[in-house]
Amino acid sequence: MFCLNRNEVIEMCKRFSLSLFALLLLVSCVIFIPSIVAEEGEAKVYVDPPESLVLPGETFDVNICISDVFDLFCWQVVLYYKNNVVSAMDAFEGTFLNETGGTVFVGPVIHNDWNTTHGRIIFGCSLLGQVPEASGSGVLATIKFGLISAGGSMLSISTISGDSYLLDPDLQEMPFEAEDGYVTSGPVPHDVAIISVALSKAEVFAGQNVGLEVISKNVGTTTETFNVTASYNSHIIMTETLTDIIPNEETTLQFVWNTSGVPHGIYTVKVIASVVPGETVLYNNFFLESIITIKPRIDLSVSVEVPRHPTAGQSNLLEASVSNIGWKAVKTNIELQLFVNENIVNETILTRLDPGTSIEVTYLWTPTTEGTYTVKAYAPPVLGEEVTVNNLVNKTVVVSPPEMPTIQVELWRDCVRIGEFVRVHIYVYDIVDLYAWQFKLYYNPGVLEFRSIWLPDNNVFAEKDCETMPVELGGNYVIYGVTLVGGESAFNGSGILCKMDFKAKHVDMDSLLQLDDSATFLLNSVLDKISIEMVHSHVRVYGDTIEITNVETSRTEVYAGWIIEVNVTVKNNGYMPHTFDVTAYFASEVRATKKVYDLPAGEETTLTFCMDTRPLTPYIDYAIWVEATIIVGETWAYNNFFFYWEFWGLYLGDVEGPGLVTTRLIPDINGDAEVDMRDLGFAASAFGSYPEHPRWNLLVDMNQDDHVNMFDIALVARQFGRTY
């Protein structure tokens, strides 16, 4: 896992950088693993308060404290939490170190989706220069969290080696005891949720039935009546009304989706529990994780296998195949062609291909010169085939000179969906006398988000005494390296240097992962550079088409019957124009839909909804939320929605949002359900004002004539003393 390790802190504290060449001359240091068992006299790092009770939608702070420490110069903390309950927002430096001298506070680095179950926050602090060390007890930092749904979560201080540590003035690790914290939710009055959705099948042919088992729950404290609706894209599968569901009651629903007439494609199944009046936590009303593929009647799919590291003069086997992944047998000529640089090197013809079967062609290829080649497999579309994008596969093959040392970027999978991880391997081939290595890898930060880097157990320096350099992260690159130390014997042959993970976050059909020529090198045992060839790689990211990028409202506190404008900006992240619907809601009581026609790829548009508040019950909060149609083939659908989180005002994709709509009755200006001197005070304060005037108050202009005058004052006076 990636974190600020001990070497990085040394670099930061001493304010100098060491190249890999200089690192080779350093004496190797041993990094001690923090003990998780308390010993007498050990420092303690702990979460305070140890337990927090918070309502969903609220924020809360916890302190990371230290006690009984002696001569502390620097510290780092990594903390994990359940990401379906808690979301980290920020972290701030505490007073413990800076009361001693000048400090530098690093972070926080927040990953609320570190993996499928947990989030992660990392931060640290160091004294600067020759200053007295800190001893005793105090607050290291404060973390701000938001509770996003009902439930509980440990706030766990990681004691994994390299995660959390304390350093003394000699930059040696100090033992400590870690004590975790815990947060749990208190009940909220109105909160209904979709707990889980299970599909009976993930792939079907049109006409087959798909079962959906949906579990919903009333996690609030009020008996509720609400609807549960399952749909695919913009088409409703089924709606069930759940009546008088008591608090904590779970309901299991069985939906059946008859796929007759559904066009082939990849669909996201959406299940929604309708938003009840007064509900402000919408995160758990929606379930968007279920993906189903409707297979076409006829569909040929081509694949090709190429060598990983071919060299000139070496024979390599190329393998191409075509499979029938449709549900009907193909009873016409099926061709499969294998190309090298647009020249057919082998082909075959078959007269029948049953569902689930395939044919293959091979070719023993011996490139005579180094260079970049394109290997292609192609099956011409047959009669009745509608999906042809998978009839052609191209792969780039870099042929190296004979026995030319090579450093190569290789992907575990070169095609992923948004939200999935891209596993990158860095390999070397045909290396002699490898003593140290470093690479600088460029990537597109708009498409990929760096997550972690590590040395696998089978790396080329495994079981040897070596030292890693600090991971350097730029805006669009990663630098990493390792050197052997002392008299360790150098490596010869081929093998893996390291692995790293990126998370795909945006569509790109050809995202380059490229090694930098000047900052990527291999060194031999006398510290000379080894002449090498570099091989780059590409990744394709798909699955996201429509995105809601912004939601704004003209006002959120109004009188019953007033109109509220909601402005929604949507973007087409795909590669072709799309037509789709956008719907704005106040809870589930008010809705308005607009259609976007043929929005070009890469462009965005803003829609204005005029929402009538007359159906809303006064003095109840109504959550604003917006959804855009999920396009066929779109498997990352979270940014098709804007849900309001009370503590944050945003949902996935960092969309800033307006919050809640609350209506009141004229002339209750401050919305406390009473007409009293407070309302007269507000009215008198705004008397004579108009829009843009410093004393202007929209709610005092009750007749909406853009002037606060005696008519507005009279409305308050006439109803003075009334309660609602």
Buried (B, 14 or more C-beta within 10 A) or exposed (E): BBBBBBBBBBBBBEEEEBEBBEBBEEEEEEBEEBBEEBEEEBBBBBBBBEEBEBBBBBBBBBBBBBBEBEBBBBBBBBBBBBBBBBBBBBBBBBEBBBEBBEBBBBBBBBBBBBEEEBBBBBBBBBBBEEBEBBBBEBBBBBBBBBBBBBBBBBBBBBBEBBBBBBBBBEBBBBBBBBBBBBBBBEBBBBBBBBBBBEBBEEEBBBEBEBEBEBBBBBBBBBEBEBBBBBBBBBEEBBEBEBEEBEBEBEBEBEBEBEBEEBEBBBBBBBBBBBBBBBBBBBBBBBBBBBBBBBBBBBBBBBBBBBBEBBBBBBEBEBBBBBBBBBBBEBEEEBBBBBBBEEEEBBBBEBEEBEBEEBBBBBBEBEBEEBEEBEBBBBBBBBEEBEBEEBBBBEBEBBBBBEEBBBBBBBBEEBEBBBBBBBBBBBBBBBBEBBBBBBBBBBBBBEBBBBBBBBBEEEBBBEEBEBBBBBBBBEEEBBBBBBBBBEEBEBBEEBBBBBBBBBBBBBBBEEBBBBBBEEBBBBBBBEEEEBEBBBBBBBBBBBBBBBBBBBBBBBEBBBBBBBBBEBBBBBBBBBEEEBEBBBBBBBBBBBBBBEEBEEBEBEEBBEBEBEBEBEEBEBBBBBBBBBBBBBBBBBBBBBBBBBBBBBBBBBBBBEBEBBBBBBBBBBBBBBBBEBBBEEBBEBBBEBBEBBEEEEEBBBBBBBEEEEBBBEEBBEBBBEBBEEEE
